[in-house]
Amino acid sequence: MSSTEAVREAQGQNKDLSRQVQELTTLRAQLQAERDGLTAELAETRDALKDATARLDAANAALTQLRADMEHRLRDKDDEIDNIR
């Protein structure tokens, strides 16, 4: 192989490598953008979960209080019935 052919082959390989580097750089930028988007979505999902958990806790507390109130009223009514007898 002559030195001219070796230079041409090296230039061709260099061109291929440069193209691959550019493709990988583009792919890396796309993956980083996707990662950033997923990170933002995850943060939003965590916030939504936190809000839903807070609403669930409030609903459970309200139900517990309602149950206690209803049990108290039931005992009062039972006492009234016992007093009538």
ZASEPA-250289 format. One line per field, with one value per residue (C-alpha): residue number from 1; z, y, x. Coordinates in Angstrom, 2 decimals. Layout:
num [NUM ...]
c3 [Z ...]
c2 [Y ...]
c1 [X ...]
// end
This chain:
num [1 2 3 4 5 6 7 8 9 10 11 12 13 14 15 16 17 18 19 20 21 22 23 24 25 26 27 28 29 30 31 32 33 34 35 36 37 38 39 40 41 42 43 44 45 46 47 48 49 50 51 52 53 54 55 56 57 58 59 60 61 62 63 64 65 66 67 68 69 70 71 72 73 74 75 76 77 78 79 80 81 82 83 84 85]
c3 [0.00 -0.97 1.41 -0.66 -0.26 3.46 3.81 1.89 4.03 7.20 5.97 5.23 8.67 10.20 8.31 9.51 13.10 12.90 11.65 14.45 17.03 15.67 15.75 19.31 20.36 18.90 20.57 23.89 23.66 22.89 25.82 28.17 27.06 27.57 31.00 31.96 30.78 32.74 35.82 35.59 35.10 38.09 40.25 39.14 39.85 43.31 44.02 42.82 45.01 47.99 47.36 46.92 50.11 52.01 50.67 51.60 55.10 55.47 54.22 56.61 59.50 58.54 58.33 61.70 63.24 61.55 62.89 66.39 66.11 64.83 67.60 70.16 68.73 68.67 72.35 73.13 71.29 73.07 76.38 75.39 74.50 77.80 79.70 77.94 78.98]
c2 [0.00 3.37 6.28 8.11 5.20 5.04 8.76 8.38 5.41 7.31 10.31 8.07 6.52 9.97 11.10 8.04 8.61 12.29 11.32 8.79 11.36 13.81 11.15 10.20 13.85 14.35 11.19 12.28 15.64 13.89 11.51 14.36 16.26 13.15 12.61 16.21 15.84 12.62 14.24 17.08 14.62 12.61 15.74 16.61 13.04 13.14 16.44 14.99 11.93 14.15 16.13 12.96 11.50 14.68 14.57 10.89 11.59 14.44 12.23 9.44 11.90 13.24 9.71 8.82 11.92 11.19 7.63 8.87 11.40 8.76 6.33 9.07 9.89 6.20 5.87 8.95 7.45 4.10 5.98 7.77 4.46 2.94 5.93 5.61 1.96]
c1 [0.00 1.40 1.54 -1.08 -3.48 -2.73 -3.47 -6.74 -7.74 -6.88 -8.87 -11.85 -11.65 -11.32 -14.41 -16.35 -15.25 -16.20 -19.65 -20.04 -18.98 -21.55 -24.28 -23.36 -23.29 -26.75 -28.02 -26.52 -28.29 -31.59 -31.16 -30.29 -33.39 -35.50 -33.95 -34.69 -38.27 -38.71 -37.19 -39.71 -42.59 -41.40 -41.33 -44.86 -46.01 -44.45 -46.21 -49.51 -48.99 -48.23 -51.43 -53.49 -52.04 -52.90 -56.48 -56.75 -55.48 -57.98 -60.83 -59.83 -59.71 -63.14 -64.55 -63.06 -64.62 -67.96 -67.89 -67.15 -69.99 -72.42 -71.43 -71.95 -75.39 -76.29 -75.33 -77.44 -80.41 -79.89 -79.90 -83.11 -84.73 -83.59 -85.00 -88.36 -88.67]
// end
